[in-house]
Amino acid sequence: MCANPTTKTNHRFVRPSNPIGYVAIVMALITGVLHLLATTNAIQFSTVLAVLFVLNGLGFIGGIVLYLTPYWRRSLFLVAAAYSIVTILALFPFQGWGLEAFYMGGSLNPIAVITKAAEAVLAICAVYLYAAAE
């Protein structure tokens, strides 16, 4: 299912047919942009980590672009949910396995909290959109 099924395929971009699709877009944009911005901090720790941040941010933004095209299919909602969940889980091996993962230098890391919350909402939206699709 594409974001907005039509009989014509000459449109390059289509709007989401479900309002939850807009929530998913905003969440993916938030986490994608924040991962790209966090690259400047990540590169201080490791070049590999910085590259992973860039790829992750571009993955979320690329997912938005794909979602807004006629090439989007229903099964890709599950891919989006899995991608979000894997990204949430990827924080813990690098930052710690408990709540300390959300702290940096003894204080709460707002970027970690916001990105993980956005990814969780995105995963929920993607599963909902999968279930709501035909």
N, CA, C and O atoms as a Tinker XYZ file with bonds, in Angstrom:
   536  protein
     1  N      0.837000   -1.169000    0.000000    73     2
     2  CA     0.000000    0.000000    0.000000    64     1     3
     3  C      0.882000    1.233000    0.000000    63     2     4     5
     4  O      1.793000    1.347000    0.820000    81     3
     5  N      0.628000    2.130000   -0.886000    73     3     6
     6  CA     1.363000    3.385000   -0.852000    64     5     7
     7  C      0.677000    4.325000    0.132000    63     6     8     9
     8  O     -0.400000    4.021000    0.646000    81     7
     9  N      1.290000    5.435000    0.384000    73     7    10
    10  CA     0.750000    6.371000    1.362000    64     9    11
    11  C     -0.655000    6.828000    0.985000    63    10    12    13
    12  O     -1.498000    7.026000    1.859000    81    11
    13  N     -0.907000    6.993000   -0.293000    73    11    14
    14  CA    -2.215000    7.417000   -0.761000    64    13    15
    15  C     -2.494000    6.700000   -2.069000    63    14    16    17
    16  O     -2.102000    7.186000   -3.130000    81    15
    17  N     -3.166000    5.547000   -2.019000    73    15    18
    18  CA    -3.359000    4.775000   -3.241000    64    17    19
    19  C     -4.181000    5.541000   -4.275000    63    18    20    21
    20  O     -5.224000    6.112000   -3.956000    81    19
    21  N     -3.705000    5.543000   -5.495000    73    19    22
    22  CA    -4.419000    6.179000   -6.593000    64    21    23
    23  C     -4.366000    5.252000   -7.793000    63    22    24    25
    24  O     -3.562000    4.321000   -7.840000    81    23
    25  N     -5.225000    5.513000   -8.755000    73    23    26
    26  CA    -5.193000    4.708000   -9.968000    64    25    27
    27  C     -4.103000    5.192000  -10.912000    63    26    28    29
    28  O     -3.612000    4.423000  -11.739000    81    27
    29  N     -3.722000    6.454000  -10.796000    73    27    30
    30  CA    -2.645000    6.994000  -11.616000    64    29    31
    31  C     -1.336000    6.868000  -10.856000    63    30    32    33
    32  O     -1.292000    7.076000   -9.643000    81    31
    33  N     -0.270000    6.528000  -11.570000    73    31    34
    34  CA     1.040000    6.413000  -10.929000    64    33    35
    35  C      2.011000    7.469000  -11.443000    63    34    36    37
    36  O      3.226000    7.326000  -11.303000    81    35
    37  N      1.466000    8.536000  -12.043000    73    35    38
    38  CA     2.351000    9.558000  -12.577000    64    37    39
    39  C      2.783000   10.573000  -11.516000    63    38    40    41
    40  O      3.589000   11.456000  -11.809000    81    39
    41  N      2.266000   10.464000  -10.296000    73    39    42
    42  CA     2.677000   11.364000   -9.217000    64    41    43
    43  C      3.935000   10.820000   -8.566000    63    42    44    45
    44  O      4.037000    9.626000   -8.283000    81    43
    45  N      4.889000   11.704000   -8.333000    73    43    46
    46  CA     6.131000   11.269000   -7.688000    64    45    47
    47  C      5.960000   11.163000   -6.184000    63    46    48    49
    48  O      6.556000   10.290000   -5.554000    81    47
    49  N      5.156000   12.038000   -5.602000    73    47    50
    50  CA     4.926000   12.021000   -4.165000    64    49    51
    51  C      3.435000   12.006000   -3.888000    63    50    52    53
    52  O      2.645000   12.608000   -4.615000    81    51
    53  N      3.065000   11.308000   -2.829000    73    51    54
    54  CA     1.665000   11.222000   -2.419000    64    53    55
    55  C      1.566000   11.510000   -0.924000    63    54    56    57
    56  O      2.506000   11.273000   -0.166000    81    55
    57  N      0.427000   12.017000   -0.526000    73    55    58
    58  CA     0.201000   12.317000    0.887000    64    57    59
    59  C     -0.256000   11.061000    1.621000    63    58    60    61
    60  O     -0.872000   10.177000    1.028000    81    59
    61  N      0.049000   10.989000    2.907000    73    59    62
    62  CA    -0.464000    9.858000    3.695000    64    61    63
    63  C     -1.988000    9.885000    3.728000    63    62    64    65
    64  O     -2.596000   10.947000    3.862000    81    63
    65  N     -2.591000    8.724000    3.604000    73    63    66
    66  CA    -4.047000    8.644000    3.626000    64    65    67
    67  C     -4.584000    8.569000    5.048000    63    66    68    69
    68  O     -5.780000    8.769000    5.265000    81    67
    69  N     -3.730000    8.287000    6.014000    73    67    70
    70  CA    -4.128000    8.175000    7.412000    64    69    71
    71  C     -3.423000    9.287000    8.199000    63    70    72    73
    72  O     -2.225000    9.500000    8.013000    81    71
    73  N     -4.141000    9.992000    9.069000    73    71    74
    74  CA    -3.502000   11.064000    9.848000    64    73    75
    75  C     -2.321000   10.587000   10.699000    63    74    76    77
    76  O     -1.409000   11.365000   10.976000    81    75
    77  N     -2.328000    9.334000   11.109000    73    75    78
    78  CA    -1.214000    8.789000   11.891000    64    77    79
    79  C      0.062000    8.790000   11.048000    63    78    80    81
    80  O      1.166000    8.826000   11.592000    81    79
    81  N     -0.086000    8.751000    9.731000    73    79    82
    82  CA     1.072000    8.825000    8.847000    64    81    83
    83  C      1.843000   10.121000    9.030000    63    82    84    85
    84  O      3.070000   10.139000    8.932000    81    83
    85  N      1.127000   11.202000    9.294000    73    83    86
    86  CA     1.798000   12.484000    9.537000    64    85    87
    87  C      2.574000   12.461000   10.854000    63    86    88    89
    88  O      3.664000   13.026000   10.949000    81    87
    89  N      2.009000   11.810000   11.861000    73    87    90
    90  CA     2.719000   11.665000   13.139000    64    89    91
    91  C      4.007000   10.876000   12.914000    63    90    92    93
    92  O      5.065000   11.237000   13.429000    81    91
    93  N      3.905000    9.798000   12.141000    73    91    94
    94  CA     5.084000    8.975000   11.845000    64    93    95
    95  C      6.151000    9.795000   11.124000    63    94    96    97
    96  O      7.338000    9.672000   11.426000    81    95
    97  N      5.736000   10.623000   10.179000    73    95    98
    98  CA     6.689000   11.461000    9.443000    64    97    99
    99  C      7.407000   12.418000   10.390000    63    98   100   101
   100  O      8.627000   12.567000   10.317000    81    99
   101  N      6.659000   13.063000   11.273000    73    99   102
   102  CA     7.266000   14.014000   12.211000    64   101   103
   103  C      8.253000   13.297000   13.134000    63   102   104   105
   104  O      9.343000   13.807000   13.394000    81   103
   105  N      7.873000   12.118000   13.628000    73   103   106
   106  CA     8.762000   11.375000   14.529000    64   105   107
   107  C     10.045000   10.951000   13.808000    63   106   108   109
   108  O     11.138000   11.052000   14.365000    81   107
   109  N      9.904000   10.477000   12.572000    73   107   110
   110  CA    11.081000   10.071000   11.799000    64   109   111
   111  C     11.967000   11.276000   11.495000    63   110   112   113
   112  O     13.194000   11.171000   11.518000    81   111
   113  N     11.353000   12.408000   11.213000    73   111   114
   114  CA    12.128000   13.620000   10.940000    64   113   115
   115  C     12.877000   14.086000   12.192000    63   114   116   117
   116  O     14.042000   14.477000   12.113000    81   115
   117  N     12.213000   14.043000   13.334000    73   115   118
   118  CA    12.866000   14.439000   14.592000    64   117   119
   119  C     14.084000   13.568000   14.853000    63   118   120   121
   120  O     15.180000   14.082000   15.077000    81   119
   121  N     13.900000   12.251000   14.827000    73   119   122
   122  CA    15.028000   11.371000   15.153000    64   121   123
   123  C     16.102000   11.406000   14.073000    63   122   124   125
   124  O     17.290000   11.308000   14.380000    81   123
   125  N     15.697000   11.545000   12.816000    73   123   126
   126  CA    16.684000   11.621000   11.741000    64   125   127
   127  C     17.564000   12.851000   11.854000    63   126   128   129
   128  O     18.788000   12.756000   11.759000    81   127
   129  N     16.946000   14.002000   12.057000    73   127   130
   130  CA    17.707000   15.251000   12.170000    64   129   131
   131  C     18.568000   15.246000   13.433000    63   130   132   133
   132  O     19.723000   15.670000   13.394000    81   131
   133  N     18.017000   14.771000   14.550000    73   131   134
   134  CA    18.807000   14.749000   15.785000    64   133   135
   135  C     20.007000   13.810000   15.679000    63   134   136   137
   136  O     21.066000   14.094000   16.238000    81   135
   137  N     19.847000   12.693000   14.965000    73   135   138
   138  CA    21.006000   11.810000   14.769000    64   137   139
   139  C     22.075000   12.497000   13.924000    63   138   140   141
   140  O     23.269000   12.354000   14.188000    81   139
   141  N     21.650000   13.232000   12.920000    73   139   142
   142  CA    22.631000   13.954000   12.105000    64   141   143
   143  C     23.328000   15.041000   12.924000    63   142   144   145
   144  O     24.537000   15.237000   12.796000    81   143
   145  N     22.575000   15.741000   13.755000    73   143   146
   146  CA    23.179000   16.773000   14.604000    64   145   147
   147  C     24.101000   16.172000   15.659000    63   146   148   149
   148  O     25.134000   16.754000   15.991000    81   147
   149  N     23.729000   15.012000   16.184000    73   147   150
   150  CA    24.533000   14.366000   17.228000    64   149   151
   151  C     25.838000   13.798000   16.682000    63   150   152   153
   152  O     26.714000   13.406000   17.453000    81   151
   153  N     25.970000   13.752000   15.387000    73   151   154
   154  CA    27.203000   13.248000   14.780000    64   153   155
   155  C     28.411000   14.060000   15.232000    63   154   156   157
   156  O     29.502000   13.512000   15.395000    81   155
   157  N     28.224000   15.354000   15.432000    73   155   158
   158  CA    29.351000   16.195000   15.850000    64   157   159
   159  C     29.870000   15.788000   17.225000    63   158   160   161
   160  O     31.070000   15.891000   17.483000    81   159
   161  N     28.990000   15.329000   18.109000    73   159   162
   162  CA    29.427000   14.822000   19.416000    64   161   163
   163  C     29.969000   13.407000   19.297000    63   162   164   165
   164  O     30.959000   13.061000   19.943000    81   163
   165  N     29.326000   12.586000   18.472000    73   163   166
   166  CA    29.724000   11.182000   18.344000    64   165   167
   167  C     31.125000   11.043000   17.762000    63   166   168   169
   168  O     31.851000   10.113000   18.113000    81   167
   169  N     31.507000   11.947000   16.887000    73   167   170
   170  CA    32.823000   11.836000   16.252000    64   169   171
   171  C     33.949000   12.035000   17.265000    63   170   172   173
   172  O     35.075000   11.596000   17.028000    81   171
   173  N     33.660000   12.688000   18.385000    73   171   174
   174  CA    34.667000   12.855000   19.435000    64   173   175
   175  C     35.000000   11.523000   20.100000    63   174   176   177
   176  O     36.100000   11.338000   20.620000    81   175
   177  N     34.038000   10.593000   20.080000    73   175   178
   178  CA    34.248000    9.284000   20.697000    64   177   179
   179  C     34.813000    8.275000   19.709000    63   178   180   181
   180  O     35.714000    7.503000   20.038000    81   179
   181  N     34.272000    8.288000   18.490000    73   179   182
   182  CA    34.676000    7.286000   17.514000    64   181   183
   183  C     34.193000    7.697000   16.130000    63   182   184   185
   184  O     33.065000    8.164000   15.966000    81   183
   185  N     35.048000    7.521000   15.150000    73   183   186
   186  CA    34.654000    7.791000   13.772000    64   185   187
   187  C     33.582000    6.814000   13.324000    63   186   188   189
   188  O     32.649000    7.187000   12.613000    81   187
   189  N     33.718000    5.563000   13.741000    73   187   190
   190  CA    32.721000    4.547000   13.377000    64   189   191
   191  C     31.360000    4.927000   13.944000    63   190   192   193
   192  O     30.349000    4.822000   13.251000    81   191
   193  N     31.327000    5.364000   15.189000    73   191   194
   194  CA    30.073000    5.777000   15.813000    64   193   195
   195  C     29.461000    6.961000   15.068000    63   194   196   197
   196  O     28.247000    7.010000   14.873000    81   195
   197  N     30.283000    7.900000   14.658000    73   195   198
   198  CA    29.789000    9.052000   13.899000    64   197   199
   199  C     29.190000    8.617000   12.569000    63   198   200   201
   200  O     28.145000    9.124000   12.160000    81   199
   201  N     29.845000    7.683000   11.895000    73   199   202
   202  CA    29.317000    7.167000   10.625000    64   201   203
   203  C     27.980000    6.472000   10.857000    63   202   204   205
   204  O     27.056000    6.626000   10.059000    81   203
   205  N     27.871000    5.712000   11.941000    73   203   206
   206  CA    26.606000    5.043000   12.261000    64   205   207
   207  C     25.497000    6.064000   12.524000    63   206   208   209
   208  O     24.353000    5.853000   12.122000    81   207
   209  N     25.828000    7.159000   13.189000    73   207   210
   210  CA    24.841000    8.216000   13.432000    64   209   211
   211  C     24.370000    8.825000   12.115000    63   210   212   213
   212  O     23.174000    9.044000   11.924000    81   211
   213  N     25.302000    9.097000   11.212000    73   211   214
   214  CA    24.936000    9.668000    9.909000    64   213   215
   215  C     24.054000    8.694000    9.136000    63   214   216   217
   216  O     23.016000    9.085000    8.602000    81   215
   217  N     24.460000    7.436000    9.076000    73   215   218
   218  CA    23.669000    6.441000    8.342000    64   217   219
   219  C     22.283000    6.276000    8.949000    63   218   220   221
   220  O     21.297000    6.144000    8.224000    81   219
   221  N     22.207000    6.284000   10.272000    73   219   222
   222  CA    20.912000    6.145000   10.929000    64   221   223
   223  C     20.020000    7.346000   10.632000    63   222   224   225
   224  O     18.842000    7.181000   10.316000    81   223
   225  N     20.573000    8.546000   10.732000    73   223   226
   226  CA    19.795000    9.739000   10.423000    64   225   227
   227  C     19.310000    9.750000    8.985000    63   226   228   229
   228  O     18.154000   10.072000    8.712000    81   227
   229  N     20.202000    9.394000    8.065000    73   227   230
   230  CA    19.812000    9.331000    6.650000    64   229   231
   231  C     18.802000    8.224000    6.397000    63   230   232   233
   232  O     17.948000    8.348000    5.519000    81   231
   233  N     18.894000    7.137000    7.163000    73   231   234
   234  CA    17.921000    6.048000    7.032000    64   233   235
   235  C     16.516000    6.499000    7.383000    63   234   236   237
   236  O     15.560000    6.158000    6.686000    81   235
   237  N     16.382000    7.265000    8.458000    73   235   238
   238  CA    15.061000    7.772000    8.836000    64   237   239
   239  C     14.538000    8.774000    7.813000    63   238   240   241
   240  O     13.364000    8.734000    7.447000    81   239
   241  N     15.397000    9.662000    7.354000    73   239   242
   242  CA    14.969000   10.652000    6.363000    64   241   243
   243  C     14.651000    9.974000    5.030000    63   242   244   245
   244  O     13.683000   10.336000    4.361000    81   243
   245  N     15.464000    8.997000    4.648000    73   243   246
   246  CA    15.175000    8.232000    3.434000    64   245   247
   247  C     13.867000    7.468000    3.544000    63   246   248   249
   248  O     13.141000    7.324000    2.561000    81   247
   249  N     13.567000    6.980000    4.738000    73   247   250
   250  CA    12.293000    6.295000    4.958000    64   249   251
   251  C     11.106000    7.221000    4.747000    63   250   252   253
   252  O     10.077000    6.810000    4.211000    81   251
   253  N     11.252000    8.469000    5.169000    73   251   254
   254  CA    10.182000    9.450000    4.938000    64   253   255
   255  C      9.962000    9.634000    3.445000    63   254   256   257
   256  O      8.828000    9.612000    2.966000    81   255
   257  N     11.053000    9.815000    2.715000    73   255   258
   258  CA    10.947000   10.019000    1.265000    64   257   259
   259  C     10.274000    8.812000    0.614000    63   258   260   261
   260  O      9.381000    8.973000   -0.217000    81   259
   261  N     10.697000    7.614000    0.985000    73   259   262
   262  CA    10.094000    6.407000    0.419000    64   261   263
   263  C      8.614000    6.315000    0.772000    63   262   264   265
   264  O      7.799000    5.940000   -0.070000    81   263
   265  N      8.263000    6.655000    2.007000    73   263   266
   266  CA     6.866000    6.600000    2.449000    64   265   267
   267  C      5.976000    7.519000    1.617000    63   266   268   269
   268  O      4.800000    7.221000    1.404000    81   267
   269  N      6.521000    8.609000    1.157000    73   267   270
   270  CA     5.736000    9.584000    0.401000    64   269   271
   271  C      5.728000    9.317000   -1.103000    63   270   272   273
   272  O      5.269000   10.157000   -1.877000    81   271
   273  N      6.228000    8.165000   -1.518000    73   271   274
   274  CA     6.220000    7.803000   -2.939000    64   273   275
   275  C      5.233000    6.667000   -3.186000    63   274   276   277
   276  O      4.800000    5.997000   -2.248000    81   275
   277  N      4.881000    6.455000   -4.443000    73   275   278
   278  CA     4.001000    5.334000   -4.774000    64   277   279
   279  C      4.670000    3.968000   -4.589000    63   278   280   281
   280  O      4.006000    2.939000   -4.718000    81   279
   281  N      5.966000    3.940000   -4.291000    73   279   282
   282  CA     6.677000    2.671000   -4.131000    64   281   283
   283  C      6.483000    2.057000   -2.748000    63   282   284   285
   284  O      6.868000    0.911000   -2.517000    81   283
   285  N      5.893000    2.812000   -1.835000    73   283   286
   286  CA     5.672000    2.309000   -0.476000    64   285   287
   287  C      4.677000    1.158000   -0.512000    63   286   288   289
   288  O      3.659000    1.231000   -1.201000    81   287
   289  N      4.972000    0.104000    0.225000    73   287   290
   290  CA     4.106000   -1.069000    0.343000    64   289   291
   291  C      3.789000   -1.323000    1.808000    63   290   292   293
   292  O      4.527000   -0.897000    2.696000    81   291
   293  N      2.703000   -2.011000    2.048000    73   291   294
   294  CA     2.238000   -2.283000    3.412000    64   293   295
   295  C      3.315000   -2.945000    4.261000    63   294   296   297
   296  O      3.483000   -2.582000    5.426000    81   295
   297  N      4.040000   -3.895000    3.714000    73   295   298
   298  CA     5.056000   -4.615000    4.483000    64   297   299
   299  C      6.177000   -3.698000    4.981000    63   298   300   301
   300  O      6.853000   -4.024000    5.956000    81   299
   301  N      6.377000   -2.567000    4.327000    73   299   302
   302  CA     7.425000   -1.640000    4.750000    64   301   303
   303  C      7.097000   -0.960000    6.079000    63   302   304   305
   304  O      7.990000   -0.420000    6.733000    81   303
   305  N      5.828000   -0.981000    6.483000    73   303   306
   306  CA     5.493000   -0.476000    7.820000    64   305   307
   307  C      6.197000   -1.319000    8.879000    63   306   308   309
   308  O      6.686000   -0.789000    9.877000    81   307
   309  N      6.246000   -2.631000    8.658000    73   307   310
   310  CA     6.931000   -3.509000    9.612000    64   309   311
   311  C      8.437000   -3.272000    9.595000    63   310   312   313
   312  O      9.091000   -3.350000   10.635000    81   311
   313  N      8.982000   -2.988000    8.429000    73   311   314
   314  CA    10.408000   -2.653000    8.333000    64   313   315
   315  C     10.685000   -1.367000    9.114000    63   314   316   317
   316  O     11.684000   -1.271000    9.827000    81   315
   317  N      9.804000   -0.389000    8.978000    73   315   318
   318  CA     9.974000    0.877000    9.706000    64   317   319
   319  C      9.902000    0.655000   11.214000    63   318   320   321
   320  O     10.687000    1.231000   11.967000    81   319
   321  N      8.963000   -0.179000   11.655000    73   319   322
   322  CA     8.847000   -0.472000   13.089000    64   321   323
   323  C     10.102000   -1.178000   13.593000    63   322   324   325
   324  O     10.634000   -0.832000   14.647000    81   323
   325  N     10.567000   -2.161000   12.841000    73   323   326
   326  CA    11.770000   -2.900000   13.247000    64   325   327
   327  C     12.993000   -1.982000   13.267000    63   326   328   329
   328  O     13.809000   -2.059000   14.185000    81   327
   329  N     13.122000   -1.126000   12.273000    73   327   330
   330  CA    14.245000   -0.180000   12.206000    64   329   331
   331  C     14.252000    0.728000   13.434000    63   330   332   333
   332  O     15.302000    0.989000   14.020000    81   331
   333  N     13.078000    1.201000   13.810000    73   331   334
   334  CA    12.971000    2.067000   14.988000    64   333   335
   335  C     13.339000    1.323000   16.261000    63   334   336   337
   336  O     14.058000    1.853000   17.107000    81   335
   337  N     12.851000    0.105000   16.399000    73   335   338
   338  CA    13.133000   -0.685000   17.604000    64   337   339
   339  C     14.616000   -1.027000   17.691000    63   338   340   341
   340  O     15.213000   -0.938000   18.764000    81   339
   341  N     15.209000   -1.417000   16.575000    73   339   342
   342  CA    16.647000   -1.724000   16.564000    64   341   343
   343  C     17.456000   -0.481000   16.943000    63   342   344   345
   344  O     18.453000   -0.579000   17.658000    81   343
   345  N     17.025000    0.682000   16.464000    73   343   346
   346  CA    17.726000    1.918000   16.804000    64   345   347
   347  C     17.603000    2.236000   18.291000    63   346   348   349
   348  O     18.554000    2.723000   18.902000    81   347
   349  N     16.444000    1.965000   18.872000    73   347   350
   350  CA    16.279000    2.153000   20.318000    64   349   351
   351  C     17.240000    1.235000   21.063000    63   350   352   353
   352  O     17.956000    1.671000   21.965000    81   351
   353  N     17.250000   -0.029000   20.682000    73   351   354
   354  CA    18.090000   -1.014000   21.368000    64   353   355
   355  C     19.581000   -0.749000   21.165000    63   354   356   357
   356  O     20.393000   -1.103000   22.019000    81   355
   357  N     19.943000   -0.133000   20.048000    73   355   358
   358  CA    21.359000    0.128000   19.756000    64   357   359
   359  C     21.980000    1.119000   20.733000    63   358   360   361
   360  O     23.202000    1.165000   20.867000    81   359
   361  N     21.171000    1.900000   21.408000    73   359   362
   362  CA    21.708000    2.847000   22.388000    64   361   363
   363  C     22.379000    2.130000   23.555000    63   362   364   365
   364  O     23.418000    2.573000   24.045000    81   363
   365  N     21.796000    1.042000   23.994000    73   363   366
   366  CA    22.214000    0.417000   25.246000    64   365   367
   367  C     23.607000   -0.207000   25.231000    63   366   368   369
   368  O     24.313000   -0.071000   26.230000    81   367
   369  N     24.048000   -0.876000   24.181000    73   367   370
   370  CA    25.427000   -1.389000   24.207000    64   369   371
   371  C     26.481000   -0.280000   24.306000    63   370   372   373
   372  O     27.567000   -0.499000   24.843000    81   371
   373  N     26.160000    0.903000   23.789000    73   371   374
   374  CA    27.120000    2.007000   23.806000    64   373   375
   375  C     27.054000    2.832000   25.086000    63   374   376   377
   376  O     28.071000    3.360000   25.536000    81   375
   377  N     25.863000    2.946000   25.678000    73   375   378
   378  CA    25.673000    3.859000   26.802000    64   377   379
   379  C     25.407000    3.172000   28.140000    63   378   380   381
   380  O     25.458000    3.825000   29.182000    81   379
   381  N     25.129000    1.883000   28.133000    73   379   382
   382  CA    24.804000    1.183000   29.372000    64   381   383
   383  C     23.425000    0.554000   29.278000    63   382   384   385
   384  O     22.602000    0.963000   28.460000    81   383
   385  N     23.177000   -0.432000   30.109000    73   383   386
   386  CA    21.970000   -1.243000   29.971000    64   385   387
   387  C     20.798000   -0.783000   30.823000    63   386   388   389
   388  O     19.739000   -1.410000   30.788000    81   387
   389  N     20.950000    0.260000   31.566000    73   387   390
   390  CA    19.860000    0.754000   32.403000    64   389   391
   391  C     19.530000    2.192000   32.067000    63   390   392   393
   392  O     19.767000    2.670000   30.958000    81   391
   393  N     18.977000    2.862000   33.057000    73   391   394
   394  CA    18.641000    4.270000   32.867000    64   393   395
   395  C     19.867000    5.142000   32.634000    63   394   396   397
   396  O     19.761000    6.250000   32.109000    81   395
   397  N     21.037000    4.632000   33.030000    73   395   398
   398  CA    22.262000    5.413000   32.804000    64   397   399
   399  C     22.515000    5.660000   31.319000    63   398   400   401
   400  O     23.298000    6.542000   30.965000    81   399
   401  N     21.867000    4.897000   30.456000    73   399   402
   402  CA    22.006000    5.104000   29.015000    64   401   403
   403  C     21.493000    6.483000   28.598000    63   402   404   405
   404  O     21.909000    7.022000   27.573000    81   403
   405  N     20.595000    7.043000   29.391000    73   403   406
   406  CA    20.007000    8.337000   29.062000    64   405   407
   407  C     20.708000    9.504000   29.753000    63   406   408   409
   408  O     20.228000   10.637000   29.724000    81   407
   409  N     21.845000    9.211000   30.371000    73   407   410
   410  CA    22.620000   10.247000   31.056000    64   409   411
   411  C     23.985000   10.391000   30.398000    63   410   412   413
   412  O     24.567000    9.417000   29.920000    81   411
   413  N     24.485000   11.621000   30.382000    73   411   414
   414  CA    25.820000   11.881000   29.868000    64   413   415
   415  C     26.473000   12.908000   30.787000    63   414   416   417
   416  O     25.933000   13.993000   31.001000    81   415
   417  N     27.619000   12.563000   31.320000    73   415   418
   418  CA    28.316000   13.471000   32.219000    64   417   419
   419  C     27.542000   13.765000   33.488000    63   418   420   421
   420  O     27.666000   14.853000   34.052000    81   419
   421  N     26.742000   12.808000   33.947000    73   419   422
   422  CA    25.994000   12.975000   35.185000    64   421   423
   423  C     24.657000   13.676000   35.051000    63   422   424   425
   424  O     23.921000   13.779000   36.033000    81   423
   425  N     24.321000   14.163000   33.862000    73   423   426
   426  CA    23.024000   14.820000   33.692000    64   425   427
   427  C     22.253000   14.166000   32.550000    63   426   428   429
   428  O     22.824000   13.516000   31.674000    81   427
   429  N     20.957000   14.358000   32.590000    73   427   430
   430  CA    20.080000   13.767000   31.586000    64   429   431
   431  C     20.454000   14.284000   30.203000    63   430   432   433
   432  O     20.643000   15.484000   30.004000    81   431
   433  N     20.558000   13.359000   29.250000    73   431   434
   434  CA    20.898000   13.701000   27.872000    64   433   435
   435  C     19.593000   13.896000   27.094000    63   434   436   437
   436  O     18.963000   12.909000   26.713000    81   435
   437  N     19.171000   15.139000   26.850000    73   435   438
   438  CA    17.882000   15.365000   26.197000    64   437   439
   439  C     17.816000   14.801000   24.781000    63   438   440   441
   440  O     16.747000   14.384000   24.336000    81   439
   441  N     18.928000   14.781000   24.075000    73   439   442
   442  CA    18.908000   14.230000   22.713000    64   441   443
   443  C     18.587000   12.741000   22.748000    63   442   444   445
   444  O     17.809000   12.257000   21.927000    81   443
   445  N     19.177000   12.012000   23.689000    73   443   446
   446  CA    18.891000   10.580000   23.807000    64   445   447
   447  C     17.429000   10.350000   24.159000    63   446   448   449
   448  O     16.783000    9.471000   23.589000    81   447
   449  N     16.908000   11.130000   25.089000    73   447   450
   450  CA    15.516000   10.969000   25.512000    64   449   451
   451  C     14.566000   11.280000   24.356000    63   450   452   453
   452  O     13.639000   10.515000   24.093000    81   451
   453  N     14.791000   12.387000   23.674000    73   451   454
   454  CA    13.900000   12.793000   22.582000    64   453   455
   455  C     13.965000   11.802000   21.428000    63   454   456   457
   456  O     12.928000   11.413000   20.892000    81   455
   457  N     15.177000   11.384000   21.034000    73   455   458
   458  CA    15.275000   10.462000   19.895000    64   457   459
   459  C     14.636000    9.120000   20.214000    63   458   460   461
   460  O     13.931000    8.558000   19.376000    81   459
   461  N     14.869000    8.600000   21.403000    73   459   462
   462  CA    14.303000    7.287000   21.740000    64   461   463
   463  C     12.790000    7.366000   21.889000    63   462   464   465
   464  O     12.085000    6.425000   21.525000    81   463
   465  N     12.278000    8.480000   22.421000    73   463   466
   466  CA    10.825000    8.656000   22.506000    64   465   467
   467  C     10.220000    8.757000   21.104000    63   466   468   469
   468  O      9.185000    8.151000   20.829000    81   467
   469  N     10.862000    9.517000   20.224000    73   467   470
   470  CA    10.372000    9.649000   18.848000    64   469   471
   471  C     10.402000    8.302000   18.133000    63   470   472   473
   472  O      9.478000    7.971000   17.389000    81   471
   473  N     11.461000    7.524000   18.356000    73   471   474
   474  CA    11.557000    6.208000   17.719000    64   473   475
   475  C     10.495000    5.253000   18.251000    63   474   476   477
   476  O      9.959000    4.442000   17.496000    81   475
   477  N     10.186000    5.340000   19.539000    73   475   478
   478  CA     9.140000    4.487000   20.110000    64   477   479
   479  C      7.777000    4.853000   19.530000    63   478   480   481
   480  O      6.998000    3.972000   19.168000    81   479
   481  N      7.490000    6.142000   19.442000    73   479   482
   482  CA     6.220000    6.579000   18.851000    64   481   483
   483  C      6.167000    6.175000   17.384000    63   482   484   485
   484  O      5.120000    5.739000   16.904000    81   483
   485  N      7.269000    6.312000   16.669000    73   483   486
   486  CA     7.318000    5.900000   15.265000    64   485   487
   487  C      7.037000    4.410000   15.119000    63   486   488   489
   488  O      6.292000    4.011000   14.224000    81   487
   489  N      7.617000    3.588000   15.977000    73   487   490
   490  CA     7.379000    2.142000   15.909000    64   489   491
   491  C      5.903000    1.831000   16.144000    63   490   492   493
   492  O      5.326000    0.996000   15.448000    81   491
   493  N      5.295000    2.495000   17.116000    73   491   494
   494  CA     3.868000    2.285000   17.396000    64   493   495
   495  C      3.025000    2.734000   16.208000    63   494   496   497
   496  O      2.096000    2.032000   15.808000    81   495
   497  N      3.335000    3.886000   15.644000    73   495   498
   498  CA     2.613000    4.382000   14.465000    64   497   499
   499  C      2.740000    3.416000   13.293000    63   498   500   501
   500  O      1.760000    3.144000   12.601000    81   499
   501  N      3.936000    2.903000   13.073000    73   499   502
   502  CA     4.162000    1.994000   11.946000    64   501   503
   503  C      3.356000    0.708000   12.105000    63   502   504   505
   504  O      2.775000    0.216000   11.138000    81   503
   505  N      3.319000    0.163000   13.316000    73   503   506
   506  CA     2.525000   -1.051000   13.553000    64   505   507
   507  C      1.040000   -0.744000   13.369000    63   506   508   509
   508  O      0.311000   -1.542000   12.779000    81   507
   509  N      0.593000    0.397000   13.866000    73   507   510
   510  CA    -0.807000    0.800000   13.688000    64   509   511
   511  C     -1.137000    0.939000   12.199000    63   510   512   513
   512  O     -2.162000    0.436000   11.738000    81   511
   513  N     -0.271000    1.618000   11.453000    73   511   514
   514  CA    -0.515000    1.816000   10.025000    64   513   515
   515  C     -0.503000    0.493000    9.266000    63   514   516   517
   516  O     -1.254000    0.317000    8.306000    81   515
   517  N      0.345000   -0.433000    9.694000    73   515   518
   518  CA     0.350000   -1.761000    9.077000    64   517   519
   519  C     -0.992000   -2.446000    9.307000    63   518   520   521
   520  O     -1.577000   -3.009000    8.381000    81   519
   521  N     -1.474000   -2.394000   10.548000    73   519   522
   522  CA    -2.749000   -3.041000   10.877000    64   521   523
   523  C     -3.922000   -2.351000   10.186000    63   522   524   525
   524  O     -4.886000   -3.012000    9.797000    81   523
   525  N     -3.850000   -1.035000   10.032000    73   523   526
   526  CA    -4.948000   -0.284000    9.428000    64   525   527
   527  C     -4.967000   -0.388000    7.905000    63   526   528   529
   528  O     -5.993000   -0.131000    7.275000    81   527
   529  N     -3.829000   -0.765000    7.312000    73   527   530
   530  CA    -3.752000   -0.878000    5.848000    64   529   531
   531  C     -4.541000   -2.106000    5.402000    63   530   532   533
   532  O     -4.761000   -3.038000    6.176000    81   531
   533  N     -4.943000   -2.086000    4.195000    73   531   534
   534  CA    -5.769000   -3.161000    3.630000    64   533   535
   535  C     -5.112000   -4.498000    3.712000    63   534   536
   536  O     -5.687000   -5.496000    3.277000    81   535
